Amino acid sequence: MGAVMLAGQARRQVHVIDLAEIDASMVELVGGKAAGLGEMIRAGRRVPAGFCLTTEAHRSGAIPVDQLVDAYTRLGAGRVAVRSSGTAEDLADASFAGQQDTLLDVEGADGLVEAVQRCWDSLWSERAVAYRRANGIADEGVRMAVVVQRMVDAEFAGVLFTANPLTGCRTEMVVDATRGLGTAVVDGSGIADHYVLDGGVPPESGCLDRPRLQALREVGGRLQDWFGVPQDVEWAIDHDGTLWLLQSRPITTLFPLPANAEASAQPRAYFEVGHMQGMLRPFTPAGMSALHLATGMWFEAYGVEADSLGAMGVVDAGGRLYLDLTELLRSKWFRARLPEAMHVYGPRCVEIVERLLADPRFAPERGLPFRVSAAFRMARRLVPEVVAGIARTLARPAAARARAFRCTEEIRRRSSPPPGLATAADRLRFVEDVQKTFLGREAADLVWSLMTGILVSQIPGSLLKGIATEAELNTVLGGLPHNVTTEMDLALWRLVRDLDDEHRELLRTTSPAEAAEMYREGRLADIGLTAFLDAYGHRAAAEVDIGVPRWSEDPTPLFATIANYLRITDSDQAPDRRFERAAAAAEAKIDELVRRARRTRPVRGRLAAFFLRRTRELTGLRELGKFAWLYPLAETRRQVLLVGDDLMSRGLLDRADDIMFLDFREMGAAVRGTDQRELVRARRAVHERELRRRRVPVALLSDGTDLEAVAPYQPPADGTLTGMGAAPGRATGRARVVHDPATAHIEPGEILVAPTTDPGWTPLFLSAGGLVTETGSPTAHGPTVAREYGIPAVICVRDATQRIQTGDLISVDGSAGIVQPEGERESAPDTALAQRSSAQPGAEQDR
């Protein structure tokens, strides 16, 4: 009905519509606020009478005074509230809270016309424009409607959130209330009474009594049911005790619930694990689907269905990877071991696990969190292979490395599609088969070699306990040979080192995007990049997501890195020299530690010598597994895009890359003729919203509670930030905050501050003096490469990209895990560009 009404009214260029005639389908005509009010009226809620001056009036450029005044008169004239209702306002991903004008107690025709004009003008206020840009909303096509309603003579007023906006908990409602008008609450100018309603008896305090709080909770529940998502509601109670609803819109800041959360009767606990692969950005649906396909195939290769191992597994929340640890927390056998196991994820996760273990909702239960028969079948196949593979690798490491690299080349060869692959259906079948080139048991030579490398790097810590510090053991990992990621970065450095003067000047003065365009069009002479891309073009930042372009498709990030390398003028700071120094320091440290151990513990000293040497020979292979996996992933991406081309030509998708917003099942349906364009548009909008999210919870409950938010972080007064030491050493320099490595500008010696890093970020390390990240693990890719380059790294520093700004002078102590401010901020070269790239999106603000 609303859509039909909208079409008819648009033809007549209707400028005024009664609120009772509006529904959610009319956003483009009446804006988000008016659409929400109309929906509340349809839901039977009490809303002050009023009307909407439509976007058609705004489009015309002139206030239709006669129609406006006529509607005002029919409303009964007197005092009214005049409120903006933009087409981009009060939506699921952008609230526009406080960004555009609201005027209260407007009276008289002249005052009404002036108030409407002020609302129109606020569409282009500095704060509204900045908010749109931060939320990726184009100025073009944005229109302003205006809502006019009778004023409520409020005795009490305020805001109701149907989910806790601070902790994310969906089982709590939050009320902020004050006497009189609610402006002191919504604009933050006054102190409000604050209530958290958790379903129990409301508190007897403040300006609201229990019946009023219970009424608010009940109406909040009905509104949430009507709209289908948690709501941010403005309300007022008049002197007769009547509750009026003035606005309802989605709470835009809540992190999405994990995929299986709502189906769970008992609370579940989830820990974010994507950062282990440098993935804090959301996966595309195709990327998530490919990951689940690969995981299922890995279990299948060992005769086990993934679901048979129990409820524990990886789930999707906001496009991020979360591990469901509920059953381990409740297992009597596992729970005592969990805090120690979580050290790899950093001190924040350890502290959260310890709190959950004391939570009665996660009380211990008997039994194991998986089916014993399934685990036994898997162990029966795996254990003999593991033992044999590790023993063979330890005995002959050089031969093991050779086998691993041959296996990698074989995976690359087998990832190429067979001849005659023509139809979209054939391509999708190949996409499933190509995963088996890496995930089948044929890759055992590669898997056991890199696993042995990881294992031997952990053994010296036990053998040298009380003899060597953790920082000294990390020094041993500096300059590791046989690491494909460091070899990649150094290959790019050699490319830059060998440039002639003409190309040095060209690439120093040309933007990365323009240089990439020149390369693609053949207007740039081959500087060695073709050979580099042949070896490494299947890589990129966030490379485990097939929805992300590879360097071979878009080399812009490489040209940005080349420009950074060209700024290195001190030969002593050349990346290859730094790598050589790190390797020499590692060898010297091994000799020192072995001598020290043999003086007091001869047998242990000899064992330590053996495993320290094997660490140098094998641990560099840890990057090879992912490197090899990227071959079938890159080919999967290429084939899926070809399917997208086919679907676009058939009118089933708008763009070829729209296919990245479908999972494999949905791709198959599209190939069979299903039009997926509406689904893609909705998914793309959600993905783009999540891309703008800067903070991802490290741990969640199934009710949405952010487990860090319930125990707020209080940084030291002196500004010192603490995290986890991940690469030893100390460095002082200006900070460079980077959220996207594709266009990052880093001056030599600057401290790189980032949310997370993966191998696609590591070329930036060669010119950085140190590394600070908000997430990570000592065993993840970024810290591993930092150690090999000999640059200090501190990881798991909460909110580092917000608390540190580009130009801050900071010291990084990678042994102690401390980041210390050292002085006043200075303007670093190209700081404005860096700050633009790291600007925070407009979070929901005081109205």
Stockholm file with secondary structure:
# STOCKHOLM 1.0

chainA/1-847         MGAVMLAGQARRQVHVIDLAEIDASMVELVGGKAAGLGEMIRAGRRVPAGFCLTTEAHRSGAIPVDQLVDAYTRLGAGRVAVRSSGTAEDLADASFAGQQDTLLDVEGADGLVEAVQRCWDSLWSERAVAYRRANGIADEGVRMAVVVQRMVDAEFAGVLFTANPLTGCRTEMVVDATRGLGTAVVDGSGIADHYVLDGGVPPESGCLDRPRLQALREVGGRLQDWFGVPQDVEWAIDHDGTLWLLQSRPITTLFPLPANAEASAQPRAYFEVGHMQGMLRPFTPAGMSALHLATGMWFEAYGVEADSLGAMGVVDAGGRLYLDLTELLRSKWFRARLPEAMHVYGPRCVEIVERLLADPRFAPERGLPFRVSAAFRMARRLVPEVVAGIARTLARPAAARARAFRCTEEIRRRSSPPPGLATAADRLRFVEDVQKTFLGREAADLVWSLMTGILVSQIPGSLLKGIATEAELNTVLGGLPHNVTTEMDLALWRLVRDLDDEHRELLRTTSPAEAAEMYREGRLADIGLTAFLDAYGHRAAAEVDIGVPRWSEDPTPLFATIANYLRITDSDQAPDRRFERAAAAAEAKIDELVRRARRTRPVRGRLAAFFLRRTRELTGLRELGKFAWLYPLAETRRQVLLVGDDLMSRGLLDRADDIMFLDFREMGAAVRGTDQRELVRARRAVHERELRRRRVPVALLSDGTDLEAVAPYQPPADGTLTGMGAAPGRATGRARVVHDPATAHIEPGEILVAPTTDPGWTPLFLSAGGLVTETGSPTAHGPTVAREYGIPAVICVRDATQRIQTGDLISVDGSAGIVQPEGERESAPDTALAQRSSAQPGAEQDR
#=GR chainA/1-847 SS CHHHHHHHHHHTTCCEEEGGGCCGGGHHHHHHHHHHHHHHHHTTCCCCCEEEECHHHHHHTSCCHHHHHHHHHHHTCSSEEEEEEETTSSBTTBCCTTTSCEEEEECSHHHHHHHHHHHHHHTTSHHHHHHHHHTTCCSTTCCEEEEEEECCCEEEEEEEESSCTTTCCTTCEEEEEEESCTHHHHSSCSCCEEEEECSSCCCSCSSCCHHHHHHHHHHHHHHHHHHSSCEEEEEEEETTCCEEEEEEEECTTCCCCCTTSTTCSSCCEEEECGGGGTCCSCCCHHHHHHHHHHHHHHHHHTTCCGGGGCSCCEEEETTEEEEECHHHHHBHHHHTTHHHHGGGGCHHHHHHHHHHHTCGGGCCBSSCSSCHHHHHHHHHHHHHHHHHHHHHHHHCHHHHHHHHHHHHHHHHHHTSCCTTCCSHHHHHHHHHHHTHHHHSGGGHHHHHHHHHHHHHHHHHHHHTTTTSCHHHHHHHTTTCSSCHHHHHHHHHHHHHHTCCHHHHHHHHHSCHHHHHHHHHTTCSCCCSHHHHHHHHTTCCTTTTCTTSCCTTTCCHHHHHHHHHHTTCCCGGGCHHHHHHHHHHHHHHHHHHHHHHHHHHCHHHHHHHHHHHHHHHHHGGGGGHHHHHHHHHHHHHHHHHHHHHHHHHHTTSCSSGGGGGGSCHHHHHHHHTTCCCHHHHHHHHHHHHHHHTCCCCCSEEETTCCBTTTTSCCCCCTTCCEECEEEECCEEEEEEEECSCGGGCCCCTTCEEEESCCCTTTGGGGGGCSEEEESSCCTTSHHHHHHHHHTCCEEECCTTHHHHSCTTCEEEEETTTTEEEECSCCCCCTTHHHHHHHTCCCCCCCCC
#=GC SS_cons         CHHHHHHHHHHTTCCEEEGGGCCGGGHHHHHHHHHHHHHHHHTTCCCCCEEEECHHHHHHTSCCHHHHHHHHHHHTCSSEEEEEEETTSSBTTBCCTTTSCEEEEECSHHHHHHHHHHHHHHTTSHHHHHHHHHTTCCSTTCCEEEEEEECCCEEEEEEEESSCTTTCCTTCEEEEEEESCTHHHHSSCSCCEEEEECSSCCCSCSSCCHHHHHHHHHHHHHHHHHHSSCEEEEEEEETTCCEEEEEEEECTTCCCCCTTSTTCSSCCEEEECGGGGTCCSCCCHHHHHHHHHHHHHHHHHTTCCGGGGCSCCEEEETTEEEEECHHHHHBHHHHTTHHHHGGGGCHHHHHHHHHHHTCGGGCCBSSCSSCHHHHHHHHHHHHHHHHHHHHHHHHCHHHHHHHHHHHHHHHHHHTSCCTTCCSHHHHHHHHHHHTHHHHSGGGHHHHHHHHHHHHHHHHHHHHTTTTSCHHHHHHHTTTCSSCHHHHHHHHHHHHHHTCCHHHHHHHHHSCHHHHHHHHHTTCSCCCSHHHHHHHHTTCCTTTTCTTSCCTTTCCHHHHHHHHHHTTCCCGGGCHHHHHHHHHHHHHHHHHHHHHHHHHHCHHHHHHHHHHHHHHHHHGGGGGHHHHHHHHHHHHHHHHHHHHHHHHHHTTSCSSGGGGGGSCHHHHHHHHTTCCCHHHHHHHHHHHHHHHTCCCCCSEEETTCCBTTTTSCCCCCTTCCEECEEEECCEEEEEEEECSCGGGCCCCTTCEEEESCCCTTTGGGGGGCSEEEESSCCTTSHHHHHHHHHTCCEEECCTTHHHHSCTTCEEEEETTTTEEEECSCCCCCTTHHHHHHHTCCCCCCCCC
//
